[in-house]
């Protein structure tokens, strides 16, 4: 085990944006690479079991773009919808900009509990839209000046990306 959550390896840097299409084009030009995936819709609350500040948040949703910026590090652009969520709350209070730092963990329950014991508040949790993992956003702004996200996947993250790509390639109403 390393550190409070079991790892010290950053997996994602998340940035909130109001216009995902424009932000994706600008980041692509800046980085000189195409996104690994996106922009894509990342599912709605019922399929993701989203809980925001202790209450079900079935309408919470984001559109996202992922850029692979290193072997195991992604820059994720996120555009929240208008419904209550950790993403909408941050967009409304601070606008576009850095939202959170994400880490993959082996035991999300332990990572959340250790974080809460340290003084962090659980802001939001849910399942991946692909059904292959779980996530939790923890408020460390008092001690670490940021929100930390922990994720636990049941399969390698690259496999989740491939499943997401396949899902987004379907024609609307295809149903397969």
C-alpha positions as CSV (number, residue, x, y, z in Angstrom):
1,X,0.0,0.0,0.0
2,X,1.2,3.5,-0.8
3,X,-0.3,6.5,0.9
4,X,-3.7,7.1,2.2
5,X,-5.6,5.7,-0.7
6,X,-3.3,2.8,-1.6
7,X,-1.5,4.5,-4.6
8,X,0.4,7.6,-5.5
9,X,0.1,7.3,-9.3
10,X,-2.1,9.9,-10.8
11,X,-4.3,8.4,-13.5
12,X,-6.4,11.4,-14.6
13,X,-6.5,15.1,-14.6
14,X,-10.0,16.4,-15.0
15,X,-11.0,19.8,-16.4
16,X,-14.5,21.2,-16.5
17,X,-15.6,23.0,-19.7
18,X,-18.8,24.7,-20.9
19,X,-18.3,23.7,-24.5
20,X,-16.8,20.2,-24.9
21,X,-16.6,20.4,-28.7
22,X,-14.6,23.6,-28.7
23,X,-12.5,22.5,-25.8
24,X,-11.7,19.2,-27.5
25,X,-10.5,20.9,-30.7
26,X,-8.4,23.4,-28.8
27,X,-6.8,20.8,-26.5
28,X,-6.2,18.6,-29.5
29,X,-4.4,21.4,-31.3
30,X,-2.4,22.4,-28.1
31,X,-1.3,18.8,-27.4
32,X,-0.8,17.8,-31.0
33,X,-2.8,14.6,-30.6
34,X,-6.3,13.3,-31.2
35,X,-8.4,12.3,-28.2
36,X,-8.4,8.6,-27.2
37,X,-12.2,8.9,-27.0
38,X,-14.8,11.6,-27.2
39,X,-16.6,13.7,-26.9
40,X,-19.0,11.1,-25.7
41,X,-22.1,11.0,-23.4
42,X,-21.2,9.2,-20.2
43,X,-24.5,7.8,-19.2
44,X,-27.2,8.9,-16.9
45,X,-27.6,8.3,-13.2
46,X,-30.0,5.3,-13.2
47,X,-27.5,3.2,-15.1
48,X,-24.6,4.6,-13.1
49,X,-26.2,4.5,-9.6
50,X,-25.0,8.1,-9.0
51,X,-25.3,9.4,-5.5
52,X,-24.6,13.1,-5.0
53,X,-24.2,14.4,-1.4
54,X,-26.1,11.3,-0.1
55,X,-29.1,11.5,-2.5
56,X,-29.7,9.6,-5.7
57,X,-28.9,11.8,-8.7
58,X,-30.5,10.0,-11.6
59,X,-30.2,12.9,-14.0
60,X,-26.5,13.6,-13.4
61,X,-24.5,13.3,-16.6
62,X,-21.4,14.5,-18.4
63,X,-20.0,14.6,-21.9
64,X,-16.3,13.7,-21.8
65,X,-13.2,13.6,-23.9
66,X,-10.1,11.6,-22.9
67,X,-6.6,12.4,-24.1
68,X,-3.8,10.0,-23.3
69,X,-1.0,12.3,-22.3
70,X,1.4,9.6,-20.9
71,X,1.3,5.8,-20.7
72,X,-1.2,5.7,-17.8
73,X,-2.2,9.3,-17.5
74,X,-5.3,10.9,-19.1
75,X,-6.5,14.5,-19.4
76,X,-10.3,14.3,-19.2
77,X,-12.5,17.2,-20.3
78,X,-15.9,17.1,-18.8
79,X,-19.1,19.1,-19.7
80,X,-21.8,18.6,-17.1
81,X,-25.5,18.8,-17.8
82,X,-27.7,21.1,-15.7
83,X,-28.7,18.6,-13.0
84,X,-27.2,18.5,-9.5
85,X,-23.8,16.7,-9.4
86,X,-20.3,17.3,-8.2
87,X,-19.5,18.5,-11.8
88,X,-22.4,21.0,-12.0
89,X,-21.7,22.3,-8.5
90,X,-18.1,23.0,-9.4
91,X,-19.0,24.6,-12.8
92,X,-21.6,26.8,-11.1
93,X,-19.2,27.9,-8.3
94,X,-15.9,28.2,-10.2
95,X,-16.6,27.9,-13.9
96,X,-14.3,26.3,-16.4
97,X,-11.1,24.9,-15.1
98,X,-9.3,22.2,-13.1
99,X,-11.9,20.0,-11.3
100,X,-10.1,17.0,-9.8
101,X,-7.2,14.6,-9.8
102,X,-8.0,10.9,-10.3
103,X,-6.4,7.7,-9.0
104,X,-7.0,4.1,-9.8
105,X,-7.2,2.0,-6.6
106,X,-7.5,-1.7,-5.8
107,X,-10.0,-1.2,-3.0
108,X,-12.4,1.7,-3.4
109,X,-14.2,1.1,-0.1
110,X,-11.0,1.2,1.8
111,X,-9.8,4.3,-0.1
112,X,-13.1,6.1,0.6
113,X,-13.0,5.1,4.3
114,X,-9.3,6.1,4.7
115,X,-10.1,9.5,3.1
116,X,-13.1,10.1,5.3
117,X,-11.0,9.2,8.4
118,X,-8.5,11.8,7.2
119,X,-11.3,14.4,7.0
120,X,-12.4,14.3,3.4
121,X,-16.1,14.4,2.6
122,X,-17.6,12.0,0.1
123,X,-19.3,14.2,-2.5
124,X,-20.4,11.8,-5.2
125,X,-20.1,8.1,-6.1
126,X,-21.4,5.8,-8.8
127,X,-20.7,3.1,-11.3
128,X,-19.0,3.4,-14.7
129,X,-21.6,3.5,-17.5
130,X,-20.0,0.4,-18.9
131,X,-20.6,-1.5,-15.7
132,X,-16.9,-2.3,-15.3
133,X,-16.0,-0.2,-12.2
134,X,-16.9,2.3,-9.6
135,X,-15.9,5.9,-8.7
136,X,-16.0,8.3,-5.8
137,X,-15.2,12.0,-5.6
138,X,-13.8,13.1,-2.3
139,X,-13.5,16.7,-1.1
140,X,-9.9,17.3,0.0
141,X,-10.1,21.0,-0.7
142,X,-9.5,21.9,2.9
143,X,-6.2,19.9,3.2
144,X,-5.1,19.3,-0.4
145,X,-6.8,22.2,-2.2
146,X,-8.5,19.9,-4.7
147,X,-11.1,17.2,-5.2
148,X,-9.7,13.7,-5.5
149,X,-11.4,11.0,-7.4
150,X,-10.8,7.3,-6.8
151,X,-11.7,4.6,-9.3
152,X,-11.7,0.9,-9.1
153,X,-12.1,-1.1,-12.3
154,X,-13.0,-4.7,-12.7
155,X,-11.1,-4.9,-16.0
156,X,-8.1,-3.0,-17.4
157,X,-9.0,0.6,-18.1
158,X,-8.0,0.2,-21.8
159,X,-10.7,-2.4,-22.1
160,X,-13.3,0.0,-20.7
161,X,-12.2,2.6,-23.3
162,X,-12.6,0.1,-26.1
163,X,-16.1,-0.8,-24.8
164,X,-16.9,2.9,-24.7
165,X,-15.7,3.5,-28.2
166,X,-17.8,0.6,-29.5
167,X,-20.9,1.9,-27.7
168,X,-20.4,5.4,-29.2
169,X,-20.0,4.0,-32.7
170,X,-23.6,2.6,-32.7
171,X,-26.2,4.4,-34.7
172,X,-28.8,6.2,-32.7
173,X,-31.7,3.9,-31.9
174,X,-29.6,0.9,-33.0
175,X,-30.3,-0.9,-29.7
176,X,-27.6,-3.5,-30.2
